[in-house]
Amino acid sequence: MSAGPAIVFVGVHREAVDPFRFLIEAGENVAGLVTLTERAMRRVSAAVDLTGMAEAAGIPCLRVKNVNQPESIDWIRQRAPDLLLVVGWTQLVREELLDVPRLACLGFHASLLPRYRGRAPVNWALIHGERETGNTMIVLAPGADEGDIVSQRRIPITDEDDCGTLYDKVAATEVEMLAEVLPAIRDGQMPRIEQDDREASVMPRRRPEDGVVDWAQPARKIFNWVRALTHPYPGAFTSSARGRVLIWKVEESGEPGGGSALPGAVRHDDRGWPLVACASGWVRVLRAQLDGCDELDGVGAGRDYLRAGTRLGPATEGDGT
């Protein structure tokens, strides 16, 4: 084991996989892993079970419902950590736990803090059509995402990105920042820059039922909406005569506005791909899924439940995910 600081790693989201693997492969002194119980993981979008990696490396594991419970804090305290490293975790770390590590609690937030504090920053950046986001390593503080900045990376957003690819980019920057910061910590020189609260923005929590598609929006906004909510998240959805339809992937068709077509009206292009009218322009549906059925490409969906002449609309009451 490394003679470096003892680290207890707290994580569950897919974002945590690469940083956790990096620590193991770099021979860092990982004193324990805290993750969610299997039942609690089922309620977290993009959850990944890290215990197999930990057990293979001989790292003690603790599954919790809430990391702030007294028994969880006691277990972490027994590991005598110098650092608590929180990556891809959905619960706010409370002050009693923040006081446990000798040096600091460090975490990552997938935005260019102080912008996009709060929940789902990657999803919100895509929804808002941002061309750039980032990732920030901070010293965790009682206020959500308000701690001092330790390191930061900028991440471009391209039209090929969705929430899955963007989180992969986020995870890669976390490995970069750990490789940069851990040697500085070993030398007793951890950088800390206070955030400027005047530049802060705070994003609200997102729930699966918030994913309804509003076809009375421009095609570009529909494109951003769908890619922000696609796999590994619960998906954007709409209603049809056949029931709820999950829309997993679309592209802007590049065709002129819908003209007399009502938002949500479906027609097909000459290759059989469904086109859906928006407030301005059309989107081509590339992947979709009728509730209770397998996911299909757009052509397959067009032969079944996205036929020409179909009208899609807001999900009816009770259609939440």
ZAZALUM-197077 format. One record per residue (C-alpha): residue number from 1; chain; x, y, z. Coordinates in steps of 0.05 Angstrom, whole numbers, plus 5000, padded with zeros to 4 digits. Each point is the difference from the previous one (the first is absolute). Layout:
[pt NUM "A" [X Y Z]] ...
***
This chain:
[pt 1 "A" [5000 5000 5000]] [pt 2 "A" [5020 5071 4988]] [pt 3 "A" [5027 5041 5058]] [pt 4 "A" [4953 5055 4977]] [pt 5 "A" [4938 5025 5037]] [pt 6 "A" [4949 4948 5022]] [pt 7 "A" [4938 5009 4956]] [pt 8 "A" [4929 4978 5012]] [pt 9 "A" [4963 5001 4934]] [pt 10 "A" [4925 5015 4998]] [pt 11 "A" [4965 4988 4933]] [pt 12 "A" [4945 4966 4961]] [pt 13 "A" [4988 5036 4933]] [pt 14 "A" [5035 4977 4937]] [pt 15 "A" [5042 5063 5005]] [pt 16 "A" [5036 4967 5059]] [pt 17 "A" [5026 4939 4962]] [pt 18 "A" [5061 5030 4966]] [pt 19 "A" [5024 5040 5061]] [pt 20 "A" [4993 4939 5045]] [pt 21 "A" [5037 4956 4950]] [pt 22 "A" [5055 5053 4995]] [pt 23 "A" [5011 5001 5075]] [pt 24 "A" [5006 4924 5002]] [pt 25 "A" [5046 4995 4939]] [pt 26 "A" [5044 5057 5025]] [pt 27 "A" [5010 4964 5066]] [pt 28 "A" [4969 5055 5042]] [pt 29 "A" [4984 4985 5072]] [pt 30 "A" [4925 4986 4993]] [pt 31 "A" [4977 4982 5070]] [pt 32 "A" [4928 4986 4984]] [pt 33 "A" [4941 5006 4952]] [pt 34 "A" [4931 5025 5019]] [pt 35 "A" [4944 4989 4951]] [pt 36 "A" [4925 4991 5001]] [pt 37 "A" [4962 4937 5017]] [pt 38 "A" [4976 4960 4940]] [pt 39 "A" [4928 5022 5013]] [pt 40 "A" [5020 5074 5005]] [pt 41 "A" [5041 4994 4936]] [pt 42 "A" [4937 4982 4961]] [pt 43 "A" [4972 5069 5014]] [pt 44 "A" [5062 5036 4972]] [pt 45 "A" [5006 5012 4926]] [pt 46 "A" [5067 4976 4971]] [pt 47 "A" [5019 4964 5065]] [pt 48 "A" [5059 4953 4995]] [pt 49 "A" [5021 4947 5051]] [pt 50 "A" [5073 5014 5019]] [pt 51 "A" [5006 4945 5052]] [pt 52 "A" [5028 4948 4951]] [pt 53 "A" [5059 5046 4984]] [pt 54 "A" [5010 5014 5074]] [pt 55 "A" [4998 4927 5021]] [pt 56 "A" [5049 4980 4945]] [pt 57 "A" [5048 5052 5027]] [pt 58 "A" [4990 4979 5073]] [pt 59 "A" [4965 5065 5018]] [pt 60 "A" [4948 4997 5057]] [pt 61 "A" [4929 5018 4977]] [pt 62 "A" [4940 5029 5035]] [pt 63 "A" [4930 5003 4968]] [pt 64 "A" [4956 5054 5029]] [pt 65 "A" [4931 5030 4991]] [pt 66 "A" [5027 5068 5023]] [pt 67 "A" [5073 5017 5009]] [pt 68 "A" [4982 5048 5056]] [pt 69 "A" [4971 4947 5046]] [pt 70 "A" [5039 4991 5066]] [pt 71 "A" [5022 4929 4983]] [pt 72 "A" [5026 5023 4932]] [pt 73 "A" [5039 5057 5032]] [pt 74 "A" [5029 4952 5053]] [pt 75 "A" [5023 4951 4946]] [pt 76 "A" [5034 5056 4962]] [pt 77 "A" [5032 5027 5063]] [pt 78 "A" [5029 4931 5015]] [pt 79 "A" [5037 5003 4933]] [pt 80 "A" [5037 5062 5026]] [pt 81 "A" [4997 5036 4932]] [pt 82 "A" [5043 5059 4982]] [pt 83 "A" [4953 5014 4942]] [pt 84 "A" [4927 4984 4986]] [pt 85 "A" [4991 5000 4925]] [pt 86 "A" [4927 5006 4977]] [pt 87 "A" [4987 4985 4927]] [pt 88 "A" [4932 4990 4966]] [pt 89 "A" [4961 5002 5065]] [pt 90 "A" [4928 5024 5006]] [pt 91 "A" [4997 5017 5075]] [pt 92 "A" [5025 5065 5031]] [pt 93 "A" [5057 4984 5048]] [pt 94 "A" [4983 5028 5069]] [pt 95 "A" [5046 5039 5045]] [pt 96 "A" [5013 4943 5049]] [pt 97 "A" [5029 4958 4944]] [pt 98 "A" [5038 5058 4969]] [pt 99 "A" [5039 5005 5065]] [pt 100 "A" [5024 4928 4998]] [pt 101 "A" [5059 5001 4952]] [pt 102 "A" [5065 5030 5025]] [pt 103 "A" [5013 5043 4939]] [pt 104 "A" [4936 5012 4961]] [pt 105 "A" [4937 4972 4966]] [pt 106 "A" [5009 5008 4925]] [pt 107 "A" [4947 4993 4948]] [pt 108 "A" [4985 5015 4927]] [pt 109 "A" [4944 5040 4970]] [pt 110 "A" [4988 4994 4925]] [pt 111 "A" [4998 5074 4983]] [pt 112 "A" [5044 5061 4998]] [pt 113 "A" [4984 5021 5071]] [pt 114 "A" [4972 5045 5025]] [pt 115 "A" [4954 4992 4940]] [pt 116 "A" [4950 4943 4999]] [pt 117 "A" [5002 4983 5074]] [pt 118 "A" [4947 4949 5021]] [pt 119 "A" [4972 4938 4968]] [pt 120 "A" [5011 4970 4931]] [pt 121 "A" [5050 5052 4974]] [pt 122 "A" [5018 4959 4937]] [pt 123 "A" [4927 4991 4982]] [pt 124 "A" [4984 5073 5012]] [pt 125 "A" [5059 5023 4958]] [pt 126 "A" [4974 4959 4941]] [pt 127 "A" [4928 5023 5010]] [pt 128 "A" [5024 5072 4998]] [pt 129 "A" [5040 4989 4937]] [pt 130 "A" [5067 5016 5031]] [pt 131 "A" [5061 4992 4955]] [pt 132 "A" [5046 4991 5059]] [pt 133 "A" [4996 4971 5069]] [pt 134 "A" [5053 4976 5048]] [pt 135 "A" [5018 4963 5063]] [pt 136 "A" [5024 5027 5066]] [pt 137 "A" [5036 4968 5058]] [pt 138 "A" [4979 5034 5065]] [pt 139 "A" [5011 4995 5074]] [pt 140 "A" [4931 4978 5023]] [pt 141 "A" [4964 5049 5045]] [pt 142 "A" [4932 4998 5036]] [pt 143 "A" [4968 5040 4944]] [pt 144 "A" [4989 4961 4936]] [pt 145 "A" [5056 5012 4949]] [pt 146 "A" [5024 5062 5037]] [pt 147 "A" [5069 4976 5022]] [pt 148 "A" [5068 5027 4978]] [pt 149 "A" [5024 4981 4931]] [pt 150 "A" [5060 4953 4998]] [pt 151 "A" [5004 4988 4925]] [pt 152 "A" [4956 5010 4939]] [pt 153 "A" [4995 4977 4928]] [pt 154 "A" [4960 5027 4941]] [pt 155 "A" [4962 4951 4956]] [pt 156 "A" [4974 5017 4930]] [pt 157 "A" [4930 4976 4982]] [pt 158 "A" [4990 4978 4927]] [pt 159 "A" [4937 4980 4964]] [pt 160 "A" [5022 4928 5005]] [pt 161 "A" [4998 5002 5076]] [pt 162 "A" [4944 4976 5045]] [pt 163 "A" [4997 4991 5075]] [pt 164 "A" [5036 4934 4996]] [pt 165 "A" [5059 5024 4958]] [pt 166 "A" [5005 5064 5040]] [pt 167 "A" [5005 4962 5066]] [pt 168 "A" [5055 4957 4969]] [pt 169 "A" [5038 5065 4985]] [pt 170 "A" [4987 5023 5072]] [pt 171 "A" [5029 4935 5027]] [pt 172 "A" [5063 5008 4958]] [pt 173 "A" [5012 5070 5028]] [pt 174 "A" [4992 4972 5071]] [pt 175 "A" [5058 4953 4987]] [pt 176 "A" [5041 5058 4973]] [pt 177 "A" [4985 5042 5062]] [pt 178 "A" [5016 4944 5049]] [pt 179 "A" [5066 4988 4965]] [pt 180 "A" [5015 5074 5007]] [pt 181 "A" [4975 5012 5071]] [pt 182 "A" [5020 4937 5039]] [pt 183 "A" [5076 5014 4992]] [pt 184 "A" [4988 5071 5024]] [pt 185 "A" [4963 4974 5061]] [pt 186 "A" [5057 4953 5016]] [pt 187 "A" [5046 5061 4998]] [pt 188 "A" [4953 5038 5046]] [pt 189 "A" [4979 5049 4946]] [pt 190 "A" [4927 4992 4982]] [pt 191 "A" [4975 5061 4961]] [pt 192 "A" [4936 5034 5023]] [pt 193 "A" [4963 5057 4965]] [pt 194 "A" [4937 5029 5030]] [pt 195 "A" [4939 5000 4955]] [pt 196 "A" [4969 5067 4979]] [pt 197 "A" [4928 4993 5022]] [pt 198 "A" [4980 5059 4957]] [pt 199 "A" [5010 4956 4938]] [pt 200 "A" [4961 4941 5028]] [pt 201 "A" [4940 4967 4968]] [pt 202 "A" [4962 4943 5033]] [pt 203 "A" [4963 4946 4962]] [pt 204 "A" [4938 4964 5028]] [pt 205 "A" [4993 4926 5008]] [pt 206 "A" [4975 4960 4941]] [pt 207 "A" [4952 4942 5005]] [pt 208 "A" [4983 4947 4947]] [pt 209 "A" [4929 5028 4993]] [pt 210 "A" [5031 5067 4979]] [pt 211 "A" [5021 4969 4934]] [pt 212 "A" [4937 5014 4959]] [pt 213 "A" [5014 5027 4930]] [pt 214 "A" [4967 5066 4982]] [pt 215 "A" [4995 4997 4924]] [pt 216 "A" [4979 5074 5000]] [pt 217 "A" [5074 5016 5006]] [pt 218 "A" [5051 5012 4944]] [pt 219 "A" [5034 4938 4972]] [pt 220 "A" [5067 5020 5031]] [pt 221 "A" [4969 5001 5069]] [pt 222 "A" [4969 4932 4990]] [pt 223 "A" [5067 4973 4977]] [pt 224 "A" [5034 5027 5063]] [pt 225 "A" [4943 4974 5044]] [pt 226 "A" [5004 4928 4974]] [pt 227 "A" [5076 4994 5003]] [pt 228 "A" [5001 5028 5071]] [pt 229 "A" [4952 4946 5025]] [pt 230 "A" [5021 4939 4959]] [pt 231 "A" [5036 4937 5026]] [pt 232 "A" [5022 4990 5054]] [pt 233 "A" [4943 5045 5025]] [pt 234 "A" [4926 4983 4997]] [pt 235 "A" [4989 5036 4934]] [pt 236 "A" [4957 5054 4968]] [pt 237 "A" [4929 4977 4986]] [pt 238 "A" [4936 5018 4964]] [pt 239 "A" [4931 4971 4992]] [pt 240 "A" [4968 4966 4940]] [pt 241 "A" [4936 4963 4985]] [pt 242 "A" [5038 4936 5017]] [pt 243 "A" [5025 5026 5067]] [pt 244 "A" [5063 5033 5026]] [pt 245 "A" [5060 5002 4954]] [pt 246 "A" [5071 5011 5024]] [pt 247 "A" [5041 5041 4951]] [pt 248 "A" [5073 4978 5008]] [pt 249 "A" [5034 5035 4941]] [pt 250 "A" [4981 5053 4949]] [pt 251 "A" [5035 5046 4951]] [pt 252 "A" [4979 5065 4969]] [pt 253 "A" [4975 4983 4931]] [pt 254 "A" [5026 5063 4967]] [pt 255 "A" [4934 5008 4964]] [pt 256 "A" [4960 5065 5002]] [pt 257 "A" [4948 5014 5053]] [pt 258 "A" [4939 4958 5009]] [pt 259 "A" [4955 5049 4962]] [pt 260 "A" [4928 4979 5013]] [pt 261 "A" [5021 4937 5038]] [pt 262 "A" [4981 5002 5074]] [pt 263 "A" [5055 4989 5051]] [pt 264 "A" [5006 4925 5012]] [pt 265 "A" [4974 4981 4931]] [pt 266 "A" [5038 4941 4969]] [pt 267 "A" [5019 4989 4928]] [pt 268 "A" [5055 4957 4968]] [pt 269 "A" [5059 5019 4957]] [pt 270 "A" [5014 4962 4936]] [pt 271 "A" [5041 4948 5039]] [pt 272 "A" [4945 4985 5050]] [pt 273 "A" [5028 5040 5059]] [pt 274 "A" [4946 5034 5042]] [pt 275 "A" [5002 5076 5000]] [pt 276 "A" [4964 5037 5055]] [pt 277 "A" [4977 5072 4992]] [pt 278 "A" [5025 5050 5051]] [pt 279 "A" [4983 5074 5010]] [pt 280 "A" [5052 5013 4947]] [pt 281 "A" [5033 4945 4960]] [pt 282 "A" [4996 4924 5006]] [pt 283 "A" [5039 4948 5038]] [pt 284 "A" [5015 4931 4973]] [pt 285 "A" [4989 4945 5051]] [pt 286 "A" [5059 4952 5000]] [pt 287 "A" [4984 4957 5061]] [pt 288 "A" [4934 4991 5037]] [pt 289 "A" [4964 4952 5045]] [pt 290 "A" [4926 4987 5012]] [pt 291 "A" [4986 4985 5073]] [pt 292 "A" [5007 4926 5013]] [pt 293 "A" [5035 4986 4934]] [pt 294 "A" [5071 4995 4976]] [pt 295 "A" [5038 5062 4978]] [pt 296 "A" [5000 5009 4924]] [pt 297 "A" [5035 5042 4949]] [pt 298 "A" [4957 5054 4969]] [pt 299 "A" [4983 4961 4938]] [pt 300 "A" [4975 4942 5042]] [pt 301 "A" [4960 5047 5044]] [pt 302 "A" [4973 5033 4938]] [pt 303 "A" [4971 4934 4975]] [pt 304 "A" [4967 4988 5068]] [pt 305 "A" [4979 5058 5045]] [pt 306 "A" [5031 5062 4967]] [pt 307 "A" [4962 4993 4935]] [pt 308 "A" [4989 5058 4953]] [pt 309 "A" [4938 5038 5022]] [pt 310 "A" [5011 4985 5074]] [pt 311 "A" [4996 5059 5048]] [pt 312 "A" [5045 5000 5061]] [pt 313 "A" [4984 5044 5059]] [pt 314 "A" [5013 5013 5073]] [pt 315 "A" [4997 4938 5044]] [pt 316 "A" [4933 4992 5034]] [pt 317 "A" [4992 5004 5075]] [pt 318 "A" [5030 4939 5034]] [pt 319 "A" [5052 4988 4945]] [pt 320 "A" [5059 5015 5047]] [pt 321 "A" [5061 4956 4998]] 
***
